[in-house]
Amino acid sequence: MFAGTVGAVSLIPTVAVTAGIDTVPAVAQAVVVAGAITRVLALPGVDAWLRQFVPWLAAAPAAEAPR
């Protein structure tokens, strides 16, 4: 869900053009920050940390322990 929200941010340039906003640096900044967050969340070390401390934000649920 979080990644989906970040992905939706990529629509900001389209919204800006439609709204007639000429502030390209602000739009570019929002897109770059969203891309950077997505890239950092994709790193295996970050995903392992998220799985341990913030499991709802991890890429996939932790696997069940074998019985």
Secondary structure, DSSP 8 states (H G I E B T S, - for coil): -HHHHHHHGGGHHHHHHHHT---HHHHHHHHHHHHHHHHHHTSHHHHHHHHHH-GGGSSS-------
